[in-house]
Amino acid sequence: QLHLTTSEKNELARSLEMVQNQLQQKESEIKRETSEYKDRLLQAEKEHQDTLSEANRKNEVEIEACHEKISSLEHFISSQKLEIEHLKSNKEQLNNSLKEANQALGELLKTKVR
């Protein structure tokens, strides 16, 4: 009976050792896969960050170009408004001169008719 129990104990010990070895192998495999996934995730995050940084840089350049264009257009509009005011003033002066010339012509025609 003792011999049988010892034999069973040894068999169980070998089985336990095999299971423990299998668990260690599985644990090592899981750790390796986890490490690979972490590396891939870090690489993907880096690529995403690089892409995002590049997009932000391009957007900043485009925004700056738009600001410059807006500034240029505002300056152009301002100069056009000044030109319009100048032209209105000239038109008013010309209209006044025309009125005076017409009045003078009218006076001349009246004196000529007399």
C-alpha positions in Angstrom: 0.0 0.0 0.0 2.8 2.4 0.9 4.6 1.6 -2.3 1.4 2.3 -4.3 0.8 5.6 -2.5 4.4 6.6 -3.0 4.1 5.8 -6.7 0.9 7.8 -7.0 2.6 10.7 -5.2 5.5 10.6 -7.6 3.1 10.5 -10.5 1.2 13.4 -9.2 4.4 15.3 -8.6 5.5 14.7 -12.2 2.0 15.8 -13.4 2.2 18.9 -11.2 5.7 19.7 -12.6 4.5 19.3 -16.2 1.5 21.6 -15.5 3.7 24.1 -13.8 6.1 24.0 -16.8 3.2 24.5 -19.2 1.9 27.4 -17.1 5.4 29.0 -17.2 5.6 28.6 -20.9 2.2 30.1 -21.4 3.0 33.0 -19.0 6.3 33.6 -21.0 4.3 33.6 -24.3 1.7 35.9 -22.9 4.4 38.3 -21.6 6.1 38.2 -25.0 2.9 38.9 -26.9 2.0 41.7 -24.4 5.4 43.3 -25.0 4.9 43.0 -28.8 1.5 44.6 -28.5 2.8 47.4 -26.3 5.6 48.1 -28.8 3.1 48.2 -31.7 0.8 50.4 -29.7 3.7 52.8 -28.9 4.7 52.8 -32.6 1.1 53.5 -33.7 0.8 56.3 -31.1 4.1 57.8 -32.3 3.0 57.7 -35.9 -0.4 59.2 -35.0 1.3 62.0 -33.0 3.7 62.7 -35.9 0.8 62.9 -38.4 -1.1 65.1 -36.0 1.9 67.4 -35.5 2.5 67.7 -39.3 -1.2 68.5 -39.8 -1.1 71.1 -37.1 2.1 72.6 -38.7 0.4 72.8 -42.1 -2.7 74.3 -40.6 -0.7 77.0 -38.8 1.1 77.8 -42.0 -2.3 78.0 -43.8 -3.8 80.1 -41.0 -0.8 82.5 -41.1 -1.2 82.8 -44.9 -4.9 83.6 -44.5 -4.2 86.2 -41.8 -1.7 87.9 -44.2 -4.3 87.8 -47.0 -6.9 89.3 -44.7 -4.5 92.0 -43.7 -3.7 92.7 -47.3 -7.4 92.8 -48.3 -8.2 95.1 -45.3 -5.4 97.5 -46.4 -6.7 97.4 -50.0 -10.3 98.1 -48.9 -9.0 101.0 -46.7 -7.1 102.5 -49.7 -10.2 102.0 -51.9 -12.4 103.8 -49.4 -9.9 106.7 -49.3 -9.9 106.7 -53.1 -13.8 106.7 -53.2 -13.9 109.7 -50.7 -11.3 111.5 -52.9 -13.4 110.8 -56.0 -16.6 112.0 -54.3 -14.9 115.2 -53.2 -13.6 115.8 -56.8 -17.1 115.0 -58.2 -18.6 117.6 -55.8 -16.0 120.2 -56.8 -16.6 119.5 -60.5 -20.4 119.7 -60.0 -19.9 123.1 -58.3 -17.6 124.3 -61.0 -20.1 123.1 -63.6 -22.9 125.0 -61.9 -20.9 128.1 -61.7 -19.9 127.8 -65.4 -23.6 127.2 -66.3 -24.6 130.3 -64.3 -21.9 132.4 -65.9 -22.9 131.1 -69.3 -26.5 132.0 -68.5 -25.5 135.5 -67.5 -23.4 135.8 -70.7 -26.3 134.7 -72.8 -28.6 137.1 -71.1 -26.3 140.0 -71.7 -25.8 138.9 -75.2 -29.5 138.8 -75.9 -30.0 142.3 -74.5 
